[in-house]
Amino acid sequence: MIRSITQKKTEEELDQLLTGIARIFIIGCGTCVTMTHTGGTPEVTEMKEKLLKKGKLVTGDLVLPVACDNLTAEVLREYGSQINQADGLLIMTCAFGVQTIARQVKKMVIPGLDTLFIGKETGLGQFDEVCTQCGSCILGETGGICPVTSCHKGLVNGPCGGTKNGKCEIDEKKDCAWTLIYNRLKDLDRLDLMRRYQKPKNFQKEPRPGKYWLNPA
Amino acid sequence: MVSLFKKALESGRFVVTSEIAPPKGTNLEKMTHHIKLLRDKVDGINVTDHQSSVMRYPSLGGALLVKEMEGEPILQMTCRDRNRLALQADLLFAHSRGISNVLCLTGDSILMGDHKEAKGVFDMDSSQLLATIRKLEKGKDLGGNDLDGSVSFCAGAIVTPEANPLEPQLIKFEKKVEAGAEFVQTQAVYDLKLFKNFMEYARQFPIKVLAGVILLTSAQMARFMNKNVAGVNVPQDLIDELAAAPKGRAIEKGIEIAGRMIKKFRKEKLCAGVHIMAIGREELVPEIMSAGELG
């Protein structure tokens, strides 16, 4: 299952964001951020203790089952009075959760996390980005390995000159995406696909902000 | 406008290029000095483009200075810092000011340089930049629009003949040839056996190969390059030779080694020429050339 991968903001940044906000309601999420240990029950509890020590008043806390779900609106209503007492909501979910909550409540929201990417757990405690949602999938020509995501430079025509012993120039522990693609296509006897010239990417297919209608009018 | 460098490539004689680096700042004195030193000795002077992702005076400005000083510039262009509009615009500008050679590079990662927080662009890659040049030459831009006045360039690229694994680099090399590269300047070559293998393969393509020569200044530098620079393999006997040089004389040994390599490239007719890089020691290029019995 793909997950929203997040990282805690530094205490310093958080202190700055919470300047002038005395009464705080904390919200975590039981899904992706629980898995990454950035906004589940233990982290929300820890945050609550931290804020109390800093002299903040915590009006309440809550770990939503799935912050980005439509049901979030109903859960938030149940906590209405505690939320209303707060000057701001410290939200320890991914940015999607923060925005979902911000649409429901007329309160300032303070993200406690930075959303890094959409990815999956590929090893114990290891998370990797799998897709950058570029809008023009070339996995059919790369043996199912995405260079737009896995190559540091997002190159689509083969490796750059910085690759060394199958590793990336930015990190000797990071596999060079194009070495992986080469090995896969070689195994599949389809290196002809790697020889195919790819035109510069069409960024019109990746509109900002992304929008899609199932049945366009 | 005819590229003198292209003429040299087509002449069949052994071609020599070298490179200079623009300054960090606006003091052009050192670069001017290097241009004066090289302009009559080499067939083309590469001007690097924020090499190692370090922000500097632009390669376009440096190439223009080479041109103004009556040298033959080879404009290095990476895809790291400009999107396709900016790259095309700079190609138009370069052509309009008499710069007729371009070396197309993807570019090092932003993380290698001194502005690590910047956004790496990579809207295109080296092979796409080459194809862009060929398209502009036909009077069209990448959007398919007509140009009022087109361009003409001798366009080239780089290749790493001693990369490991090698084949992915060769596939990219072939794409560059197909996209319109007329010449390649290689990553530094030290292992002649590997280079000969590469040349046997490369000769089947319509492209001129200039072997990269990087001046080794010490055994320590050679070891550093082996460890850190992609596709560089300085054999142990060369490292030993540098290490055995008397104190303070390693650089002379480095010049001797570079000269020896150049002589081999030329005498054995291995490739079309050499590209001499004396990273930070450009004033030594004439000495390297003498050691290689060039010019």
Interface residues (C-beta under 8 A of the other chain):
Chain A: H152 K153 G154 L155 V156 N157 G158 P159 C160 G161 G162 T163 K164 N165 G166 E169 I170 W178 T179 Y182 K186 L191 M194 R195 Y197 Q198 K199 P200 K201 F203
Chain B: R80 R84 L105 T106 G107 D108 S109 L111 M112 G120 F122 D123 M124 D125 S126 S127 Q128 A131 T132 L142 I158 V159 T160 A163 N164 P165 E167 P168 Q169 I171 K172 E174 K175 E178 A179 Q187 V229 A230 G231
